[in-house]
Amino acid sequence: MESGGLFGYILGPTVIKNLTLENVDITVNLSQWYYGGVGGLVGYENGCGGGCPSISNCHVSGSIQTVGNLPSASPGLSIGGIIGIDGNTPVTASSFSGSISAMTGTENVYVGGLAGTLMSSISNSTANAQIGSSGLGAGLAAFFDGDAFSILGSTASGSVTAQTPGAITSNDAYILAEWPTLLAGTTSTSTLTYLDPATAPPPINNKAPGLP
């Protein structure tokens, strides 16, 4: 699995806290990529062993971008302002400000202001991001998986341009309808732009689709 970030991957009882990264500039060359995660702080989390990792009071600003196209056989790429793939790492009181662009030529790319793929929790965190994705894009976390994810008391702002954009996640309407407590206290003012306007739903009171 490929990775990129200050920490390529973390595992076990790793604690990352009270860290600020300013003006990061990360470029991912997709011609050398197969599958993995990229984050301003952490590329991916590789599991718990003797305890799970955690990220708290960490703040990142800057830009992350890709060049080239993903190979057609690639299972995908996850990019987040804080962490690319988050399996078991709670993120608390952290933030990202800047831009993330991943126009990879395929739709199996997941770009979020804080996390690309989220299977854990985010709380009391913020993202002010300009997101571009040829696949899923979202103000906070693009792709969610498993039954332990949540985004609580957090905020998103900025813009999301993607094949499937979302204000908080890439599927806010579904989560809010089925499990609204998983997004309790979380809000977004991110503006959404569909790469294919024909797939865009009508606006809801001029707000991002899926938000109350």
N, C-alpha and C positions, 0 to 999 in steps of 0.2 A: 504494500500500500504506500503510495506516495504522500508526501505531506509538505506543508510550508507554513512558516510562522516563526516567531521568536523561539518557541518550543515546537519542534516538529510534531512530537506526540508526548503525551503524559500517561501514566498509569499508576495504580496503587495509591497509597495515601499521600499524594503530592498536594501541597498547599501553595497556591499562587495568590498573593494578596498585596495590597498597597503598592501597586506598580503603575506607572504612567509611561506610555510610549507616545511620542509626538512625531508627527510627520513621517509615519512609516510609508514606504514605497515598495510594494511587493508586486513583481511581475511573474506570472506563471506561464511557462512555455509548454503549451499543450501537445506539441509534437513529441515530447518526452513523457507524456502522462498516460496512465491507464485508469487508476481509480484511487480516490483518497480525498483528503480535506486540506483546506488552507484557511488560516485565520490570522488576524492581526496579531494575536497573542499565541494561540495554540492551533496546530493543524488538525489533530484529532486526539481523542482520548481512547486509550487502548485497553480499558477494563480496570476492574478493581482486583486488588490482591493484597489482603491485609488492611483493606480500607479503600474508600473511593477518593478520587481527587476533588478539589474544590477551587473555585476562583471567586475572589471577593475584592471589592474596592480597587478594581483595575480599569484603567481608562486608556483608550487607544484613539489616535487621530491619524488621518492620512488616506492613502489610496491603495487599493488592490485591483489588479487588472490581469486579464489573460491575453495571450497572443496566440494565433493559430486556432485550429479546430481540434476538438476531441476525436480520437480514433473511433471509428464506427462501432468497434467491439467494446468500447469502454462502458463499464457499469454506471459511471457517473462521477461528478465532481461536486463537492459541497464547499461553499465559501461563506464565512461569517466574519463580521468585524472583530469579534472576540475569538470565536472558535469555529472551526469548519464542521467537524462531526463531534457531537456531544452525546455520549452514551450514558454516562453516570455522574457527570460533573455538575453540581449545582453552581450557577452563576448568580452572584448577588452584588447589588450596589456597584455595578460596573457600567461602562458606557463606550460607545463608538461614535465618532464624528468623522465624516468624510465620504468617500465614494468607493463603490465596488462595481466593476464591470466585467461580465463574463458572457460575451457573445460568442459562443463556442461552436456554432453551426449545428448543434443538436439540442434536444429538449431535456436531456438527462443531466441537467445542471441545476443546483439548488443554492440560491444566494439570499442570505438574510442579513439584516443590519447588525445582529449580534451572533446568530448561529445559522449555518447552512442547513444542517440536519440536527434535530433536537429530539432526544429520547430521555432527557432529564428535566431540570427546572431552571427557570430564569425568574428572578424576583428583584423588584426595586431597582431596575436598570433602565437605561435609555439608549436610543439610537437616533441620531440625526444624520440620515444617510441618503445619498443618491445612488439608487440600485439599478443596475442594468443586467438582465439575464435573458438568455435565449430559451430558458426553460421556466422553472419556478423562481419567483422573486417575492420578497416580503420585507416589511418594515423591521421585523424583529427576528423571526425564524421561518425559513422557507418550507422545509419539509419536516413533518413530525411523524414519529414512529413509536411503537410500543404503547404501554398503558401507564407510564409514569411521568409523562411530560406535563409541564404546566408553565404558564407565563403570567406572573402575578404582580400587580402593582407597578407595572412598567409602562413606558411611553415610547412611541415612535413618531418621527416627523421626517420630512424630506420628500422624496419621490421614489416611485418604483415603476420601472419600465420592463415588462417581461411578457413572455408568451402567456403565462398565468401569474398575474401580479396579485398581491394581497397586502392589506394594510398592516396586519399583525403577523398572520401566517398566510400561506398560499390558499387556505380554505377556511377563512373566518366564518362564513355563513354556516358551514356544517358543524364546526366546533361549537359555535354559539347556540345552535339549535339542539345539539345532542349533549354537550358537556359544558355549559356556560361557566361553571365554577373553575374550569381549567384556565380561563382568561380573566379571572376576577380582578377588578381594579386596573385593568390594562386598557390603554387608549391609544389611538393613532390619528394623526392628521396628515399622514402620508398621502400624496396624490398618486393615483394609479393610471398607467397608460398601457394599453394592450398592444403588443406588436402586431397582432391581427385584429383590427377593429371589429371584424365580423363576429368575433367570439366574446366581445364585451357585453355584459349584462347592462340593462338600463340603470342609471344612477338612482340612488335611494335618498331623496331629499338632499341631493348634491353632496352626499357623504360617500365615503368609500363603501363599496358593496359589502354587506355582512356585518357592519357595525350599527349598533342601535342609535 
